[in-house]
Amino acid sequence: MSRHIATFVQISQLALRQGLFFSLALLLTLVAGQLHHTWQVAHDARAVPTRSVLVVKVPVPTASVLMQTRPMATTTVTIEAPVPRERWVF
């Protein structure tokens, strides 16, 4: 048998071009997505993380403070947490 297997498959030239174009578009989309992801990770790593600060001030207990019916405690809380960025997971 001198025929090749590829000659049995009837693929039009238009379908072959469309398939190659689709493959090229998919490849470029995946490469661009990978580059964007790499850039985003590098950008997030360079950002300085905002730390939460929790300060609690309580007066030193003395005999007069312990004798009071309601002990006074001053609490100051400052929390600056970054808003989580929306991420797409496929």
C-alpha positions as CSV (number, residue, x, y, z in Angstrom):
1,M,0.0,0.0,0.0
2,S,1.6,3.2,-1.1
3,R,-1.0,5.6,0.2
4,H,-0.4,7.6,3.4
5,I,-3.0,7.6,6.2
6,A,-3.3,11.4,6.0
7,T,-4.7,11.2,2.4
8,F,-7.7,9.3,3.7
9,V,-8.8,12.1,5.9
10,Q,-10.8,14.7,4.0
11,I,-10.0,18.1,5.6
12,S,-10.7,21.2,3.6
13,Q,-8.2,23.9,3.3
14,L,-10.6,26.4,5.1
15,A,-11.1,24.0,8.1
16,L,-7.3,23.6,8.3
17,R,-6.7,27.3,8.3
18,Q,-9.5,27.9,10.9
19,G,-8.0,25.2,13.1
20,L,-4.5,26.7,12.9
21,F,-5.8,30.2,13.6
22,F,-7.8,28.9,16.6
23,S,-4.7,27.2,17.9
24,L,-2.6,30.3,17.5
25,A,-5.2,32.5,19.3
26,L,-5.5,30.0,22.1
27,L,-1.7,29.8,22.5
28,L,-1.4,33.6,22.5
29,T,-4.2,33.9,25.1
30,L,-2.5,31.4,27.4
31,V,0.9,33.1,27.1
32,A,-0.7,36.5,27.8
33,G,-2.6,35.1,30.8
34,Q,0.6,33.6,32.2
35,L,2.5,36.9,31.8
36,H,-0.3,38.8,33.5
37,H,-0.3,36.4,36.4
38,T,3.5,36.6,36.8
39,W,3.3,40.4,36.7
40,Q,0.5,40.4,39.3
41,V,2.4,38.1,41.7
42,A,5.5,40.2,41.4
43,H,3.5,43.4,41.9
44,D,1.9,42.0,45.0
45,A,5.2,40.8,46.4
46,R,6.6,44.4,46.1
47,A,3.7,46.0,47.9
48,V,4.3,46.7,51.6
49,P,1.7,44.7,53.6
50,T,-0.3,46.9,55.9
51,R,-0.1,45.6,59.5
52,S,-2.9,45.7,61.9
53,V,-2.2,47.6,65.1
54,L,-3.9,46.7,68.3
55,V,-3.2,48.9,71.3
56,V,-4.7,48.2,74.6
57,K,-4.1,50.7,77.5
58,V,-5.1,49.5,80.9
59,P,-4.2,51.5,84.0
60,V,-1.9,49.9,86.5
61,P,-4.0,48.4,89.3
62,T,-3.5,50.1,92.6
63,A,-5.3,49.6,95.9
64,S,-7.6,52.6,95.2
65,V,-8.4,51.3,91.7
66,L,-9.1,47.8,93.0
67,M,-11.5,49.2,95.5
68,Q,-13.7,50.9,92.9
69,T,-16.8,49.2,91.8
70,R,-16.2,49.7,88.1
71,P,-12.6,49.5,87.0
72,M,-11.8,51.8,84.1
73,A,-10.1,50.4,81.1
74,T,-9.2,52.3,78.0
75,T,-9.1,50.4,74.8
76,T,-7.8,51.8,71.6
77,V,-8.0,49.6,68.5
78,T,-6.7,50.7,65.1
79,I,-7.1,48.1,62.4
80,E,-6.0,48.9,58.8
81,A,-6.4,45.7,56.8
82,P,-6.1,45.8,53.1
83,V,-9.2,45.0,51.1
84,P,-8.7,41.5,49.6
85,R,-8.4,41.7,45.8
86,E,-10.8,39.7,43.7
87,R,-9.1,36.8,42.1
88,W,-10.3,34.6,39.3
89,V,-9.8,30.8,39.7
90,F,-10.4,28.6,36.8
